[in-house]
């Protein structure tokens, strides 16, 4: 669980609930509390909970001892710094970003300054996850406070835990909570209808709730006007700045309220600084319509965040990497290359370096937090798009469209589906164009995560297939069916080749080689030697690879079936320094199957055997 250094009990409880993936209703049910009571605790509208209530919440949230201690400390002393658990010397990537000095982003800072002076009143900060949106918002907050703006902040969470009019409900509640009753009376003057948005205000008797009801549309209009009035009442010398993060999770009701605030006449300046993941927003989403409307009206500008430039990334790395690491001339280049200018990736790579997941030669596993963040982006796109991403990851760093379409066709994906998937993965910033008619992953780490996730899934299938084939081999052996056993063993060899365990496959197959001279030549024996050839290739034993391929050709010839050999134009996996260009087998004439037998067939097969061995 990620917490700040000083959080109120309600904030900490809400973050703990969201980290557990629970809605207020789900947590209330598991803890035996009322939803209203839990909501009041999160908003800070109630006094600190009793010890029994704390125990129920901690058990329902499955908190660790350190997390439970932190929650209890926050309950006892609101606003006091949360206790940091032992072993938390390395903060999470997100918290690390918020604590770092701000580097680069000169163009975005200029847009921010325009919002705080005489420019359009709204700045929309867009970008992919981890690109630095929240850090830019923090820079804006610091500048605004220094210039005399009153700053109100808030942020959305995933829609599963969203309240009506979130995040503005929480933002207003957080603004009112630390105020004294006299301050609240002053700031809530003319805000009677704000009670409809914050019902707990009625309990404070600072505001008298309306005693009548109106049609919903009229009540919303009056409530929106009350929010605008409150923001004007709390304005500083320069005005009020409303800062909202993760707006891509906001509902249509909150966006309607924001639009009303921007368009409402105000006695004091009101500015909005909002951030959202444009990778999660389609052209049909309410946020897209709102952004387009405000831009067309001249009320909003947009800052599209891209990965940091080389000098900017180097400056950020200088803040992350201790001076003791400066002696390695290659370390910084390795980390910078792996992170690719994405701040979250950069922080995660440095953390992995410190805990041993990234070695000094650059080899690493993707840090768990980073892997999960990337996978969340992948699983958010449709299943067909995920399938195309997996195919692209297997093809390589550069993905020619014609090759992707051809491979997808073998997976029963139509070309139209592939093109739609490419468009969707482009919007999600997972794949991007790489020249004419080619694509590449926007970051090597994304391809690495997609590929590793695919291999984990395939590994389970491979393991299951190996068990089945081993059982089949035992049955064939018990029935003295050597041909069937050889075919099963050939399949076992192929699976070891696919899963990257060639040495294990050789260990399994080689003990059977001494039995083969006693066997009448057959297709099963030829397939067995083909599997051996591929396994030898996998471990770099190229002489043995060629010998096995020649034996496969001889067995195929003796059995009267040379189809076991690669067909003309079939792709090979050429050994270093041998084989034909591109790994393809040359067009060795297949006249042996036109009814013509004899010496020419023998010559053709011998030639193809050697070419086959070299093309593996």
N, C-alpha and C positions, 0 to 999 in steps of 0.2 A: 504494500500500500504506500502511495506517495503522498506526503503531507508537507506543508510549509513549515517554517520555523515558528510561526505564531498564528494559530488558528483558533477560532471560537469553537465551542463544543458543537454547535449546530452545523458549522461548516465541516468539521471533522467527521461527524456522524453521517452527513450526506455523502461525503467522499468515500467513507467506508462502505456505505450501502451500494454506491455505484461501482466500487471496485469489486464487490461481491456479485455484481450483476443482478441486483434485486430492485424491484420497484418498491415504492412506499407500501403498497398493498401487500406485497409478498413478505416484506420484512415485518410489517405489523402482524400478519397472520402467524409467522414463525415465532415471533417474540411474545405473542399473546397481548398485544397492545392495540389501541384504536388507531385507525389511519389518521384521524384528526390530531390525536395526541402526538403521534410520531411526526406529523407535519409541523406541529407547533415546536417540537424539540429542535427540528432542523432549522426552523426559522429563528429560533431564539425567543419565541413568544412566551415560553414558560420558563420557570426557574429550573435550576439544575435538577436532573432526575434523581430519584432515590437510588440507593445502592442496589436494591432488588431489580429495579428497572435496568440499571446499567448491566447487571449480570445477565439478564435476559437478552439484552441487545448484543452483548459480547458473544454469547453462545450462539445466537441466531446468525451472527455475522462470521462465526468461526474465526475470531481474532486470535492472533498469537499473543503470548504473554506481553511482549513489548508493545503491541498495538493496544491491548487492553489497558496497560499502564498509561499509555498516552491519552486514551479516551477518558479514563478516570481523572487524570490530571486536568484535562480541559474542562471537565464537568465541575471540578472543585474550584477552579480559578479561571473564569472566563477571560479570554484575551491574553492569558499568560502564555509564554512560549511552550510549545509542546515538547515533551521529553523525548530526546533522540535515543533510540534504542542502540544498544551496543552492537557493533558490527556494521553500522550504517555509515562508514567513512566515505564510501563512494555513493554520491547521489545518483538518482535516475537521470537518463539523458534529458528528459523534459525539465527537471528541476535544475540540472546543470546549465541548460541554455538560459534559463531565467536569471541565473546568478552571474553569467559571463558579461564582460564589458561588450558594449555594442560596437560592431565593426562593419565597415562598408555601408551599402545601401544608400548612397548619396542621393540618387534620384528619388527614392521613396521618402527620404527625410525631407526633401524639398517639397514634395506633395503634401506631406504632413504639416509642414510649416504654412503652406497655403491655407489649409483647413483652419489653422489657428489664427490666421490673419484675415484676409479679405477674399479668400477663394471659396469654391463651393463648400457647403456645410457638411458634406458627407464624404468620407474616404473609405472605399471598399478595398480591403487588403485580401487578395486572393492568392492561392498557391496550394501545392500538394502538402500532405502531412510531413512535418519535420523540417519544412523549408525556412522557418523563422518568422512566421506570422505573429505568434504571441510575443516574441521578443521585440518586434517592431511596435506592437501595441504598448509594451512597457516603456519603450523609448518615447512614445508619444505622451504617455501619462507623465513621465518625468518632465518633459518640456512644458506640458500644459500647466502642471502645478507650479513650476517656476515662473510662469507668466501670469499667474493669478486666476486660473480656471478652477472651478470646483469640478472634481472628477468623480463620476459614478461608474463602477465597473460591474460586469457580470459575464456569465458564459453559459452556453447551452450544454446539455449532456445528450446522450443517445436518446432517440425518441421513446424508447421503452420506459424511460423514467421521467418523461417530460410532463410538466404541469401546464395548465392553461396559461397563456401569455408569458411562458418562460422564454427568455431569461429575465424579462423586465420585472416580474413579480419578485424574484429573489434580489434583484438589484435595488429596487425601491425599499424592500424590507431591510436589507443590509444598510442602506443609507439612513433609515429611521432608527434602527436599533440603538446605536450609541448616543442618540440625542436625549437631552433631558426633556421632561414634560413641557417646560416653557419653550424650548427650542422647537419641539414638535408642533405646539400650537401656532407658533410663528410661521413655520414652514408649511403647515397644512391649511393655512388660511385660504378659503375659496376652493378647497379640495374635497368637498363633501362626498362627491361620487367616487372618490378614491377608495372608499370603503367597499365598493363592489369588487375591487381588485384585491384589496387587503382586508378581509373580514376581521382580522384580529385588531384593527384600529378601533372597532366599535367597543372592544373590551377595555381599552385604555381611557375611554370617555373624553379623549382629546378632540375627536370628531364625532358629531352626531350623525348617525346613518340616515339616509333618506327614509321617510316613512311611507312612501308611495312607490308604485312600480310603473314602469313605462314599457312600451314595446322594446324588444331587444336591441334593435338598431339605434333607437334614441338613447338607451342606456349606455350603449357602447360609445356613442358620440360624446356624451357627457363625461363618461369615465376617461376617454382619451383626452378631453379638454382638462380634466383634473390632473392627469399625469403631466401635461404640458405646464400647467400652472405650478405644480410642485417643483418641477425642474427649474422654472424661472425664480421661484421663491428661494431656492438654495444656491442660486448662482453666486459665484465669486466676482471680484472686480472685472474680470474679463468675460465671464459667462459660465456656462455649464458644458462640460464635455462628457458625453455618454460613450463608454468604451465597452463593446460586446465582442466576445470571442466565440468561435465555433458556431457561427450563425447558420451554417448549413443544416443544423439540427433544429432550428426554430420552426414552429408551426405557422400556419397561415394567419392565425389570430395575432400572434406577436408581430408578424410582418405588417399586418394592417395597422397595428398601433404605431410601429416605427414610421410608417408612411404618413400617418396623421401627424406625428410629432414634427417631422421634417417640413410639412406643408403648413402647419399651424402658425398663425401670427404670434410673435412672442415679444414681451417687453425687454427680455435680456437675450443675448446671443446663445444659441444652442447648436452644438456641433456633435457629430456622430463619427466615431472611429470604430469600424467593425471588421472582423476577419472571418473568412470562411474558406472551406476546401472546395475549390472549383472542380476538383476531381469527383466530388460527390453531388454536384449540381448539374442537372440536365437542362436543356433549353425549355422544358415544360414545367420546371419547378417554380413555385411561387417566388422564391428568392431571385431567380433569373429574371422574372417579369419585373420585380421591384427594382432590381439594379438597372435594367434597361429603361424603365420609366424615369427614374431619378437622373440617369445620365442624359436622357433626351431633354429633360427639363432644365439641364444645367445645374442640378443640385448635387451631383456626385461625380467624383473622379475615382479611377480604379488603379490600384498598384498591384501589378502582377509580379509576384516574387519568383525569381529563378535561382538556380544554384549559385553559390558565391563564386566570384571570379577568383583566379589563381592567387592574387595578392591578398584578397579578402580572406580566403580560406587559410592561407598561410598565417595571417594575423590572428585568426581565431585559434588555429592550432598552437600558436605561441602562447596563448593564454591557458591552453589545456595541458600541454606537455611540459613536464618539469625540466629544469635546466640540466639535471643529471643525465637526461637522455640526449642532450645536444651532441654528445661525442660521436654518435653513430651517423655517418653521412647519408645513409640510405633510409633511415627510419622515417623521417618526415615525408619523403617522397612516397614511401610505401603507404603510409596512412592517408596522405592526401589523395593518392590514386584510388585507393579503396573507397574513400568516402565520396569522391566525385563532387565536392562542393556543397553537399546537402548537410546543413548544420547538425541535424539529428544523427545522421550517419557518422559524421566526424566525431561527435561526442561519444557515440556508442563504440566506435573503433578504438578510441583512446582508453575508454573504460575496459574494453576487452584486453587491451595491451597490459593494463595494470593487473588484471586478475588472471592473466596467463592464457586467455583464449586467442590472443593474437601474438604470434611469436615474432622475434626480431627479424626473421627473414620474410615476414609478410603473410605466411600461411596462417589460416584461421578457420574457425567456425563462425558463422554469423551469430552475434550475441542474441540471446533469447528474446530480450525486449524488442530488438530491432526486427528479428524474424517474425514475431507476432504482429508488429506494426505493419510489416509488408504483407503478411498473409491476410490481414484484415482488409487491405485494399484489394487483394486478389479475389477473395471470396465475396466481395461486394458486387462484383460484375456478374452477369448472367453465366450459367453453366457452360453454354456454348463458347463464350468468350474465354472462360477458364480453360476449356479444352484446347482452344487455339493457342493460348499462352503456353500451355504445356508442350504442344507440338513445336512451337517456336523456340522454347528453351532447349529442346533436344537438338534442333537443327544447328544452333550455334549463336554466336554473337551477332552476326549479320544474317538476316533472314530474307532471301529473295522471295518475292510474292509468288512467282510461278512455282517455286519449289514448295512453299507452304500450302498452296492450293492443291498441288498434286499429292502431297502427304496427307492433307486433310481429307481428300477424296477417298483414300484407302481407309479412313476412319469414319466413312459415311457422312462426311460434312460437305454440304454443297458449297459451291464457290460463293454464292450469295451470302450464305451464313458466315463464311470466312471473312468476307469484305465487311459485313456488319460488325463482326467481332473486332476486326482491326480498327474500325472507326470508334467502337466503344472503348477499346484498350487505349486508344489515343487520347480520348477525353479523360480517362482515368490516369493519364501520365504513366502508363505501364510500358507501352510500346510507342516508338516514334519513328518517323521516316528516316531512312539512311540512304539518301540518294534516290535515283529513279527506280521505282518498282522494287524497293527493298525496305526492310524495317529492322529496327534493333531495339532492345530493351533500353529504357531511358536511364537505367543504372545497372551496372553489372551485378550489384547485390540483389536486385529484384530477380534477375534471371537465376542467380545462384539459389535463392530461396525457392522459386518455383520448381527448379530442377530437383533440388533436394527433397521437396515435398512429394514430387512425383516419384522419385526413387524409393521413398519410404513406402508409398502405396504399392509400387511394383514389387518391392522386396517381399511384402506379405504374400502377393500372388506367386512370386517365384518360389518362396519357401513351401507354399501349399502344393505347387506343381511338382517340386522335387520329391516331396513325400509320396505323392500319388505315383510318380514314375518309378520310384524305388520299390514300391509295393508291386507295381506291374512287373518290374524286372524279376522280383522274387517269384511271382506266379509263373512267368515264362520259364525260369530256371527249374522250378519244381516239375514243370511239364516237359522238361528237356527241349524246349522250343528256343534254340539258340538264336535263330533269326529274329524272333520277337524280342528276346533279351537285348540283342545288339541294337535294335531300333530304339528301345527304351533308353539304353545307355547313350545312344547318340543324342537323344533329346535332352538327357541330363547334361551332357557336355554343352549343348547349345545354351541351356539356361545358365550354366556357370559362366559362359562367355558373355551373355547379356547382363548378368548381375555383377560382372567385374571380378569374379572369383576364379580366374583361370587356373591358378595353381591348385586350388582345392579340386577343381574339375579333373586336372591331370592326375592328382592323387587317387581320385575315384576310378578313372578309366585305365590307367597304365597297367595295373595288375592283370587286366584281361588280355593284354596284347599277346602273351605267350600262348593263348588258346587259339588265336586266329589261324595259324598255319594249318590246323586240323579242320578248319571250316571250309566247306564248299563255298566258292565265291558267290556273293549275293549282294543285293542292294543294301541290306542291313549292315553288312561288313564294310561296304564302301561308305555309307553314311557315318559309321563309327569312326573311320579314318578321317573323314571330313571334319568331324567334331574335334578330333585330336589336332588336326592342322590349325584350326582356329584357336584352340587353347594354347598351343605352342606359340602362336603369334602373340597371344595376350601376355606371355611371360618373356617375350623377346628371344625365344630359341628358334631362330629363323632356319637353320639347317634342318632341325627336326621337323619344322613346319613344312619345308619343301619335300622332305622324305615322306611324310604322312600324306601329303597331297598326291604325290606320285603313286603311292600305294593305293589311295582311293581310286585314282584313275585306272590302275591296273585291275582292281577288283571290279570296277564298273564295266571295263572292257570284257573281262572274263565272264561276267554274268549277262553280257549282251545288252546292257543298259547304261548309256553314257549321259542320261539326263541328270544324274547326280552332280555333274559338273556345272559350273556357272553358265548361264545362257549368254549369248553375245550381247554386249552392252550392259550386262548386270554389274552393279557397283561392287568393287572389291574393297579391301581394307589394307592396301599395299604396304608391304614391309619397307623399311627405310632403304632407299637406294635400289630397289628392285621393283618389278611390275611395270605396267604401262601407265601412261599419263592419265591422271584422274583415277587410277585404280581400276579401270575398266578392262575386261578381258577382250582381246582383239577378236575380230570376227573369224574365229576358226571354223571353217566350213563344217556344217552339220550334215554332210551328205551321207554319213553312216546310217541315217534314218530314212533315206530315200529308197532303200532296198539294195543299195550297192554295198557289198561287203568285200573284205579282202585286204590286200596290202595297204591300199590307200586309206582305208578306215583305220588301220593300225597306226599308220604314220600320223593321221589327224589326231587320234586319241593321245598318242604319246606327246605330240606338240601341245595339245590342249592341257595335258596333265602338268607339264612344266609351266605353262602360262598360268594355270590355275594356282599352282603353288606360289608363284611369284606375286599373284594378284591378291592373295589372302591378306 
